[in-house]
Amino acid sequence: MKNPSIKCAANDLEVPPNSVSISLPSAADVGRCRDLCLTLESVVQERSPQAEISVAPTFNIEIASVSCVVPKHKVSQQDIAEKAKHFFPHLGGLFSLFANTGIETRYVCEPPDWYLDSRGWEERTVSFQRNAVALLEEATLKAVADAGIQLEDIAAIVTNTVTGLAVPSLEAQLINRLPFSRNVERLPIFGLGCGGGVGGLARAIRIAQTMPGAYVLFLTVDLCSLCARSDDQSIANFVSIALFGDGAAAVLLRASSHRDSSPAGRGRVVAIGEQCWRDTLHIMGWSVQERGFGVVLSPELPSLLHRELRPVIEQFLSRENLQLEDLDGYLLHPGGRRVLEAAKKVLCLSDVDLLHSRDVLREYGNMSSATALFILDRALKSGARGRHLLAAFGPGFSAYFIIIDL
């Protein structure tokens, strides 16, 4: 049997096999090996569960600005409930839903009486493109002004929506209204639903990471009111009319040229993640019908969140060497009152933890993808600090997460 070589990792000392004499290491060699052992011991102690957790950011992306806008038509929940009685006389016993949503007011892109008539794809699409581009223009100009930059400084635009169609895409139309660089890169996203504010922002973060020093603009707009149909008397349409409103948001991102664990601007991205569950396509989405989108909204959603939300969030945090206790705040998309209640229960949250989510829901309703960014904006304006979990849910069924150090 052959004798293996003996090697010291500290200075690559090697004893040839079958050698009769062995040279002992010098005092300097022994000292280097001892220092190596002490270093390894220190590393093990730093990684022990008892040690204080210090997480270096996975990304060097800072949030330069956040802006949120709504259409000019403000409607009360009570007024919407009264008008809905005309279209849903067979659901008279369910109208308490409007009072139990936690919503007081919403904003819509057309005058309230516009929605009383039956309208097809053409009218809805014309309204969507006109109002969506106008809201995105307003959100963009606010975000650029808040960041103190010029439109020409933006290297890429990521645009998200799920409530209407536009070809050329919305940001292409926006480029023809505002003096962006002719070389700006574009990515339109469709289909992420209510999760698109967080999921789309995560895609913009990925792009920003490849452009050190450049600005990336993320835009999201959903005009949910245009998807409400007076000719659809389903319970799903009834529920959507009780919940959804219109809104848009913009986030300017910038990749720093060096890593810095301290927050800058309006916050710094720490990590992103997502989860897509199998066999849940029926939970939410659109069915494409003759006169518009038909809403798909399953009552199974709260029970799914009760069962799955906490394990998925814990797995995401674990990959980032974090636990729930390491979070300083939660910025959760309020799909509705029952969704917030489910999250509160499974994550053991307080009413204070969900304050921004409830406030946005009460004042604006569920604006689909834009809602989560309204909550982020509310947290920033309140002076919130520390690691916050920004989360939203959408068709697939999917969950999207971003940890932001405010």
VENMO-V11931 format. One record per residue. N is the residue number from 1. NEAR is the number of other C-alpha atoms within 10 Angstrom. Layout:
N&NEAR ; N&NEAR
This chain:
1&3 ; 2&6 ; 3&9 ; 4&10 ; 5&12 ; 6&13 ; 7&12 ; 8&13 ; 9&11 ; 10&15 ; 11&12 ; 12&10 ; 13&15 ; 14&13 ; 15&17 ; 16&14 ; 17&11 ; 18&10 ; 19&9 ; 20&7 ; 21&8 ; 22&10 ; 23&8 ; 24&10 ; 25&12 ; 26&8 ; 27&9 ; 28&9 ; 29&16 ; 30&15 ; 31&13 ; 32&14 ; 33&16 ; 34&12 ; 35&13 ; 36&14 ; 37&13 ; 38&12 ; 39&12 ; 40&11 ; 41&11 ; 42&11 ; 43&11 ; 44&10 ; 45&12 ; 46&14 ; 47&13 ; 48&10 ; 49&8 ; 50&8 ; 51&9 ; 52&9 ; 53&14 ; 54&12 ; 55&11 ; 56&15 ; 57&19 ; 58&13 ; 59&20 ; 60&23 ; 61&30 ; 62&26 ; 63&24 ; 64&24 ; 65&23 ; 66&26 ; 67&23 ; 68&27 ; 69&20 ; 70&24 ; 71&19 ; 72&11 ; 73&13 ; 74&18 ; 75&17 ; 76&14 ; 77&22 ; 78&15 ; 79&11 ; 80&16 ; 81&18 ; 82&12 ; 83&14 ; 84&20 ; 85&14 ; 86&11 ; 87&16 ; 88&19 ; 89&11 ; 90&10 ; 91&14 ; 92&10 ; 93&8 ; 94&12 ; 95&18 ; 96&10 ; 97&14 ; 98&21 ; 99&13 ; 100&13 ; 101&19 ; 102&20 ; 103&25 ; 104&18 ; 105&18 ; 106&26 ; 107&24 ; 108&23 ; 109&24 ; 110&19 ; 111&12 ; 112&16 ; 113&8 ; 114&11 ; 115&17 ; 116&15 ; 117&10 ; 118&13 ; 119&18 ; 120&14 ; 121&17 ; 122&11 ; 123&13 ; 124&18 ; 125&17 ; 126&14 ; 127&16 ; 128&25 ; 129&19 ; 130&13 ; 131&18 ; 132&27 ; 133&21 ; 134&17 ; 135&24 ; 136&25 ; 137&22 ; 138&18 ; 139&24 ; 140&27 ; 141&16 ; 142&19 ; 143&23 ; 144&22 ; 145&13 ; 146&14 ; 147&18 ; 148&11 ; 149&13 ; 150&13 ; 151&19 ; 152&14 ; 153&14 ; 154&21 ; 155&22 ; 156&22 ; 157&23 ; 158&23 ; 159&25 ; 160&28 ; 161&28 ; 162&21 ; 163&24 ; 164&22 ; 165&16 ; 166&17 ; 167&8 ; 168&9 ; 169&17 ; 170&23 ; 171&21 ; 172&17 ; 173&16 ; 174&17 ; 175&16 ; 176&10 ; 177&12 ; 178&13 ; 179&11 ; 180&18 ; 181&15 ; 182&10 ; 183&10 ; 184&14 ; 185&13 ; 186&16 ; 187&17 ; 188&19 ; 189&17 ; 190&14 ; 191&16 ; 192&25 ; 193&25 ; 194&29 ; 195&28 ; 196&32 ; 197&36 ; 198&30 ; 199&28 ; 200&25 ; 201&28 ; 202&21 ; 203&16 ; 204&23 ; 205&29 ; 206&15 ; 207&20 ; 208&27 ; 209&19 ; 210&10 ; 211&17 ; 212&15 ; 213&16 ; 214&17 ; 215&25 ; 216&28 ; 217&27 ; 218&26 ; 219&29 ; 220&32 ; 221&34 ; 222&32 ; 223&31 ; 224&23 ; 225&24 ; 226&25 ; 227&25 ; 228&22 ; 229&24 ; 230&18 ; 231&14 ; 232&17 ; 233&14 ; 234&13 ; 235&15 ; 236&16 ; 237&21 ; 238&25 ; 239&17 ; 240&18 ; 241&21 ; 242&24 ; 243&26 ; 244&26 ; 245&28 ; 246&30 ; 247&31 ; 248&33 ; 249&29 ; 250&32 ; 251&26 ; 252&27 ; 253&32 ; 254&25 ; 255&26 ; 256&19 ; 257&13 ; 258&9 ; 259&13 ; 260&15 ; 261&16 ; 262&11 ; 263&20 ; 264&16 ; 265&13 ; 266&20 ; 267&22 ; 268&26 ; 269&26 ; 270&23 ; 271&23 ; 272&25 ; 273&18 ; 274&18 ; 275&16 ; 276&15 ; 277&13 ; 278&9 ; 279&9 ; 280&16 ; 281&15 ; 282&15 ; 283&18 ; 284&22 ; 285&22 ; 286&18 ; 287&11 ; 288&10 ; 289&11 ; 290&9 ; 291&17 ; 292&22 ; 293&19 ; 294&19 ; 295&23 ; 296&17 ; 297&18 ; 298&14 ; 299&10 ; 300&12 ; 301&18 ; 302&20 ; 303&13 ; 304&15 ; 305&19 ; 306&17 ; 307&12 ; 308&13 ; 309&18 ; 310&17 ; 311&13 ; 312&15 ; 313&21 ; 314&15 ; 315&13 ; 316&20 ; 317&21 ; 318&12 ; 319&11 ; 320&18 ; 321&14 ; 322&16 ; 323&15 ; 324&15 ; 325&7 ; 326&14 ; 327&16 ; 328&15 ; 329&24 ; 330&22 ; 331&27 ; 332&27 ; 333&33 ; 334&30 ; 335&26 ; 336&22 ; 337&18 ; 338&16 ; 339&17 ; 340&18 ; 341&17 ; 342&19 ; 343&19 ; 344&16 ; 345&12 ; 346&15 ; 347&16 ; 348&11 ; 349&14 ; 350&10 ; 351&11 ; 352&11 ; 353&16 ; 354&21 ; 355&17 ; 356&24 ; 357&27 ; 358&23 ; 359&18 ; 360&22 ; 361&29 ; 362&20 ; 363&17 ; 364&26 ; 365&28 ; 366&28 ; 367&30 ; 368&33 ; 369&33 ; 370&31 ; 371&35 ; 372&30 ; 373&27 ; 374&29 ; 375&26 ; 376&27 ; 377&20 ; 378&20 ; 379&20 ; 380&16 ; 381&10 ; 382&10 ; 383&8 ; 384&15 ; 385&15 ; 386&14 ; 387&20 ; 388&24 ; 389&23 ; 390&22 ; 391&25 ; 392&27 ; 393&30 ; 394&24 ; 395&23 ; 396&21 ; 397&21 ; 398&22 ; 399&25 ; 400&24 ; 401&25 ; 402&23 ; 403&24 ; 404&27 ; 405&26 ; 406&24
